[in-house]
Amino acid sequence: MHLLVVDDEPAILQLIELLVQFSGEHTISTAECAVDALDLLAQPDAEPVDCFLVDIQMPGTDGIELCKILRSRHDHKNTPVLMLTAMSDKSYIDRAFSAGATDYITKPFEIDDVRGRIKLMEEIVVSRKKQNQQPDLSNTGASEIDAPLALHEPFHVRNVNGMIDYLALENYISLMARKKLFGSAVFAFSIRDIEDLFQQTSRYEYECLVADVAEAITMCLSEHPHLISHAGNGTFVCIVEGGWQPDAEALADKVNIAIHSLGLYFNDGRPMSVKVSAGDVIRLVWKSGDSAMNALSAAHQSAENESRRYAEDLKNFWDDRHSVSR
C-alpha cells in the first residue's frame, strides 16, 4: 500500500516515514501542505495513492478542505483518508467526517494506535481491490449497467449533505464514545419491501433509489446537525446532535411525504412506491465503547424489524379482508 502523508510538521513526517519503513509493508510519499500534495498527485509518474494521512491545521488550504477536494475527484472518492491532527474539539471532528474522512486520530498519538489504523486502512484497500473496482454508475447516466451488488452491501451515497461512509460512521461513534463527547441520539430508517424493490431494479435504478431516499431524509433533518449513512439492505442510520430526540413515527411520516414529493419512477416509466419505517430512537449520552456500538446496531435492527412488522401487519389485514369477503 502506498501512503501520502500531508503535514506541515517535519517531525511528524519523519516519524510516519520511520514507522512505515520499519513495517516493511508499505511505501510513502510526503507533502507539507495541500498544494504540494495536489501537485504530487498531478505528476504523470506519481505512484497511485492507496491511503492519505492528513493534518488539519496547515498553511493555506487546511486538511478538511483537502479532504473535500480528494472526495470530489473520481480517482480518490473512496480512498481512505485518516485525519492525523492536534484538533480534538468536536466541531473539527464533525467537519472532518462530514468532508469524507474515514478515521480521525488526535496528537499526541500512540505509535501502536497509528500502526493499527493503517492496518485497518490496508484491509479496506485490499477488500476494495478484490471487488475489481466496480464502475462508478453515478457518472455514466446509463440505466442498463448491472454490475453485481448485494442487497446487504453498504455503499456511500455522494452529493447528499450529511451522508458519510458506513465505516466512517462506525469510526465516528467509536471516537465520540472514547472522548465522551456525545450529546446525541441514533436511529434508523428502513425502506419497506426492499427485497421486492431490489429485485425489480437494475443496479443503477437501485442506487438512484437509495440516493433519493437519502436526500429525503437529510431534507427532513436539515434543521438539526446530523450524519447519515447507508448501512445496506435499504437501511439508513442517522445520528443527530444537540440533545434532540425526534418522534420516530412522526419523522417517518415526514420522510415519506418528502419521498413522495420527489416522484420516483422505474426506468420503464412505472411509478415507484417507496416508503420507510423508523426504528427506536436511542440516546447516546453516557454510552461509551462497546455500548455505543451496540446502540448503533440496535438502531439498525430496530428499523428493519419495524419495516418487517409493517409488511406483516399489511399482509394480515388483506388476508382478513379476503377471508371476510369469502
C-alpha positions in Angstrom: 0.0 0.0 0.0 1.3 3.5 -0.9 0.5 6.3 1.6 0.7 10.0 1.1 1.2 11.9 4.4 0.3 15.6 4.4 1.6 17.6 7.4 3.4 20.9 7.9 5.4 19.4 10.9 8.6 17.8 9.6 8.9 15.8 12.9 5.5 14.1 12.2 6.5 13.4 8.6 9.8 11.8 9.7 8.0 9.8 12.4 5.5 8.4 10.0 8.2 7.6 7.5 10.2 5.7 10.1 7.0 3.8 11.2 6.3 2.8 7.6 9.9 1.9 6.9 10.1 -0.4 9.9 6.9 -2.1 8.9 8.4 -3.1 5.6 5.0 -3.5 4.1 4.2 0.0 2.6 5.7 2.8 0.7 5.3 6.5 1.5 5.3 10.0 0.0 5.1 13.2 2.0 3.9 16.8 1.4 4.0 19.8 3.8 0.8 21.4 2.5 -2.3 20.7 0.4 -0.9 22.5 -2.6 2.2 20.3 -2.6 0.0 17.2 -2.1 -2.1 18.0 -5.1 0.9 18.9 -7.2 2.4 15.5 -6.3 -0.8 13.7 -7.3 -0.8 15.6 -10.7 2.7 14.3 -11.7 2.4 11.8 -14.6 4.8 9.3 -13.0 3.3 9.6 -9.5 2.7 6.3 -7.7 -1.1 5.8 -7.1 -2.0 6.6 -3.5 -3.9 4.0 -1.6 -4.3 5.9 1.7 -4.0 9.5 2.9 -2.8 10.7 6.3 -3.8 14.4 6.6 -3.2 17.1 9.2 -6.0 19.6 9.7 -4.1 22.8 10.6 -1.8 23.6 7.7 -0.9 26.9 5.9 -3.2 27.8 3.1 -5.8 25.1 2.4 -6.4 23.1 5.6 -6.8 19.3 5.8 -10.6 19.3 5.9 -10.7 21.3 2.6 -8.1 19.0 1.1 -10.3 16.0 2.1 -13.3 17.6 0.3 -11.1 18.1 -2.8 -10.0 14.5 -2.8 -13.6 13.3 -2.4 -14.5 15.4 -5.5 -12.0 13.5 -7.6 -13.1 10.3 -9.3 -9.8 8.5 -8.5 -10.0 9.3 -4.8 -13.7 9.4 -4.0 -13.3 6.1 -2.0 -9.6 6.3 -0.9 -9.2 6.1 2.9 -8.4 9.4 4.5 -7.1 9.3 8.0 -7.0 12.6 9.8 -3.9 13.0 12.0 -4.3 16.2 14.0 -4.0 18.0 17.2 -7.5 19.4 16.8 -9.6 17.5 19.3 -12.7 19.8 19.5 -15.9 18.1 18.4 -16.6 20.8 15.8 -13.4 19.8 13.9 -14.2 16.1 14.2 -17.7 16.7 12.9 -16.4 18.8 10.0 -13.8 16.2 9.1 -16.2 13.3 8.9 -18.7 15.4 7.0 -16.0 16.2 4.5 -15.4 12.5 3.9 -12.7 11.5 6.4 -12.6 7.7 7.1 -11.0 8.0 10.6 -9.5 10.5 13.0 -6.5 10.4 15.3 -5.5 13.2 17.7 -2.0 14.2 18.5 -0.1 13.3 20.6 -0.7 9.8 19.4 0.4 6.3 20.3 2.6 4.6 17.6 0.7 1.3 18.0 -2.6 3.2 17.5 -1.4 4.7 14.2 0.0 1.3 13.1 -3.3 -0.3 13.9 -5.3 2.3 12.0 -3.0 2.0 9.0 -3.5 -1.8 9.1 -7.3 -1.3 9.1 -7.0 1.1 6.1 -4.9 -1.6 4.3 -7.7 -4.1 4.9 -10.1 -1.7 3.3 -7.9 -1.1 0.3 -7.3 -4.9 -0.2 -11.0 -5.6 0.0 -12.0 -2.9 -2.5 -9.3 -4.1 -4.9 -10.8 -7.6 -4.7 -14.1 -6.1 -5.9 -12.3 -5.2 -9.1 -13.2 -1.6 -8.6 -16.9 -1.6 -9.7 -17.8 1.1 -12.3 -19.0 4.5 -10.9 -22.6 4.3 -12.1 -23.4 7.8 -10.8 -21.3 9.3 -13.7 -22.4 7.1 -16.5 -26.0 8.2 -16.9 -26.7 4.6 -18.1 -29.6 2.6 -16.8 -28.6 -0.8 -18.2 -25.4 -1.3 -16.2 -25.9 -4.2 -13.8 -22.6 -4.9 -12.1 -23.0 -7.3 -9.1 -24.3 -5.7 -5.9 -25.5 -7.5 -2.8 -28.6 -6.1 -1.1 -26.9 -6.1 2.3 -23.8 -4.3 0.9 -23.4 -0.7 2.2 -22.3 1.9 -0.4 -21.6 5.5 0.0 -24.1 8.0 -1.4 -22.3 11.0 -2.8 -23.5 14.6 -3.1 -26.1 14.4 -0.3 -25.5 16.7 2.7 -24.5 14.8 5.8 -24.0 11.4 4.1 -20.9 9.6 5.1 -19.5 6.1 4.5 -20.7 3.4 7.0 -17.2 2.6 8.2 -16.6 6.3 8.8 -19.9 6.4 10.8 -18.7 3.5 13.0 -15.3 5.2 13.5 -17.1 8.5 14.4 -19.2 6.8 17.0 -16.2 5.0 18.4 -14.2 8.2 18.6 -17.1 10.2 20.2 -17.5 7.4 22.8 -13.8 7.4 23.7 -13.8 11.1 24.2 -17.2 11.2 25.9 -18.4 14.0 23.6 -21.8 12.6 22.9 -24.9 14.7 23.3 -26.8 12.9 20.6 -29.2 10.1 19.6 -29.1 7.4 17.0 -32.0 6.0 15.0 -32.6 4.4 11.6 -35.0 4.3 8.7 -35.5 1.1 6.6 -37.1 1.1 3.2 -40.3 -1.1 3.2 -40.4 -4.1 0.8 -36.8 -3.5 -0.1 -36.3 -7.1 -1.3 -39.0 -6.7 -3.9 -37.7 -3.2 -5.0 -34.2 -4.6 -5.2 -35.3 -7.5 -7.5 -37.3 -5.1 -9.7 -34.5 -2.6 -10.3 -31.2 -2.5 -12.1 -28.1 -1.6 -10.1 -28.3 2.0 -11.4 -32.0 2.2 -10.5 -31.4 0.8 -7.1 -28.5 3.2 -6.3 -30.6 6.1 -7.5 -33.5 4.9 -5.3 -31.1 4.8 -2.3 -29.8 8.3 -3.1 -33.3 9.7 -3.4 -34.3 8.3 0.0 -31.1 9.6 1.5 -31.9 13.1 0.1 -35.5 12.9 1.5 -34.1 12.0 5.0 -31.5 14.7 5.0 -34.1 17.3 3.9 -36.2 16.3 7.0 -33.2 16.6 9.3 -31.8 19.8 7.9 -32.7 21.9 11.0 -30.5 19.6 13.2 -26.8 18.8 13.0 -26.7 15.2 11.7 -24.7 12.5 10.0 -26.3 9.7 7.9 -25.0 6.5 6.4 -26.5 3.8 4.2 -25.8 0.6 6.1 -27.0 -1.8 3.4 -30.3 -3.5 3.0 -32.1 -0.2 2.3 -31.4 1.0 5.9 -30.1 4.4 6.8 -28.6 5.0 10.2 -28.8 8.6 11.5 -27.0 10.5 14.3 -28.5 13.8 15.5 -26.8 16.3 17.8 -27.8 18.9 20.3 -29.9 16.7 22.5 -32.8 16.5 20.1 -34.9 13.3 20.3 -37.4 13.0 17.5 -40.7 11.3 17.5 -39.8 8.4 15.3 -43.3 7.8 13.8 -43.9 11.5 13.1 -40.5 11.8 11.5 -41.0 8.7 9.3 -44.3 10.3 8.1 -42.4 13.4 7.2 -39.8 11.5 5.3 -42.4 9.5 3.4 -44.1 12.8 2.3 -40.7 14.1 1.2 -40.0 10.8 -0.8 -43.5 11.1 -2.4 -42.7 14.7 -3.5 -39.6 13.5 -5.3 -41.8 11.5 -7.8 -39.8 8.3 -8.1 -40.2 6.1 -11.2 -38.8 2.9 -12.7 -36.8 3.3 -15.9 -39.8 2.0 -17.9 -42.0 4.9 -16.6 -43.9 3.0 -13.9 -44.3 4.9 -10.6 -42.2 3.5 -7.8 -44.0 3.2 -4.4 -41.3 3.8 -1.8 -41.9 4.3 1.9 -39.7 3.9 5.0 -40.3 2.7 8.6 -38.4 4.2 11.6 -37.0 2.2 14.5 -36.4 3.2 18.1 -34.6 6.4 19.0 -31.6 5.6 21.2 -29.8 8.2 23.3 -26.0 8.0 23.1 -25.4 10.1 26.2 -23.4 8.2 28.8 -22.7 5.4 26.4 -19.1 4.5 25.7 -17.0 1.8 24.0 -19.0 -1.3 23.1 -22.2 0.1 24.4 -22.2 2.9 21.8 -21.5 0.5 19.0 -24.3 -1.8 20.3 -26.6 1.2 20.2 -25.8 1.7 16.6 -26.5 -2.0 15.8 -29.7 -1.8 17.9 -31.0 1.2 16.0 -30.2 -0.5 12.7 -32.0 -3.7 13.7 -35.0 -1.9 15.2 -35.7 -0.1 11.9 -35.6 -3.3 9.9 -37.8 -5.1 12.4 -40.3 -2.2 12.2 -40.3 -2.5 8.4 -41.0 -6.2 8.6 -43.7 -5.7 11.2 -45.4 -3.2 8.9 -45.3 -5.7 6.0 -46.7 -8.5 8.1 -49.5 -6.3 9.5 -50.4 -5.2 6.0 -50.5 -8.9 4.8 -52.7 -9.9 7.8 -55.0 -7.0 7.0 -55.5 -8.1 3.4 -55.8 -11.8 4.5 -58.5 -10.9 6.9 -60.4 -8.8 4.3 -60.1 -11.7 1.8 -61.4 -14.1 4.4 -64.4 -11.9 5.3 -65.3 -11.4 1.6 -65.5 -15.2 1.1 
